[in-house]
C-alpha cells in the first residue's frame, strides 16, 4: 500500500510549509485526496491559531514515498461549488 505525506502549505515560501514526517498508508491517490479533505474540514472546524488566519488559503501538498508532489488539495475544496443559476433553498 502506498504511503502519502500531507504537507500543509499555509503561506508562500519555504517557511510556509509544515512538513508531514510520518505520512499515511492509503490505497490510492483518490483515498489520499479524500483523507486530505477530511483532515482539512477538521482543522477548519477545530483548530485555532494565530499563525493561520484564513484556512481557505491553505492547501495540502501531497507527496509520495519518493518525495514527489502528486497532488495539491486546496482547503477551499471542502466547500462544494454552487451553481449561480440554481435557486437557494431554505433548510
N, C-alpha and C positions, 0 to 999 in steps of 0.2 A: 504494500500500500504506500503511495507516495506521501511525502511529508511536505507541508506547506508552511511558510513563515509569514506572519501577518504584521508587517512593519507599518507603524502608524505615522502617516505624514500629517503634521499639524501646522506647518508653515514652510515656506520655501527655504532652500538651502540645507546644508548638512546638519545644522543644529535643530532643524525642524523635523527630524526623522527619529522616532523611537523604534529601535530595532528589537524584533522578537527573537530571542536567542534559542528558544525551545521548539517552536513550531507545533504542528498537529498533524497526525496521520489521518488522511481523509481519502475517500475512494477515488475522487477525480476533481478536476478544476471546477465543475459546477457545484460540487459539495463544498469546496473551498469558498466559492462566492456566497453560497447560502450561509455558511458559518460566519463570514465577514459581515454580512447584513445583520445576522442575529446579534453579534457582538457589538456592532455599531449602534443598533437600536438600544441595547442595554446601556452602553456608555452614554448615549444622549439622555436617556431617562434617569440614570442613577449617579453619574459622575459629575461632581462639581470641582472645578479647578480654575485658578487664576491664569494658568498658562494657556488654556484654550477657552476663548470667549465665544466662538461660533463653531459649533461642531460640524455645521454643513459645509465648511471649507476644508474639512479633514477628509482623508481617504486612507484605505488600506492598500499598500503596495505589496502584493503577494508575490513571494519568491518561492522557487522550487528548491530542492536539495542542492542544486548546482549554483545557487545564489543568482539565478536568472529571474528577472521580473517576468511573471507570466500573466499577471492581471492587476489592474487597478480598480478598486471598488470605492467610488465616492460615497461619503456618508449621505449625501443628498439622494442616493438611490433607495434609501429607506422609506422615502415618501413617494407613493405612486404618482405618476403623471396624471393630470386631469385634462380631459378634452374640453377645450374652451367652448365648444358648441353644445356640450352636454349640460342640461339644467342641473342646478344644485338642489339636492333633495334634503329636507329636514329629517332628522333621525328621531 
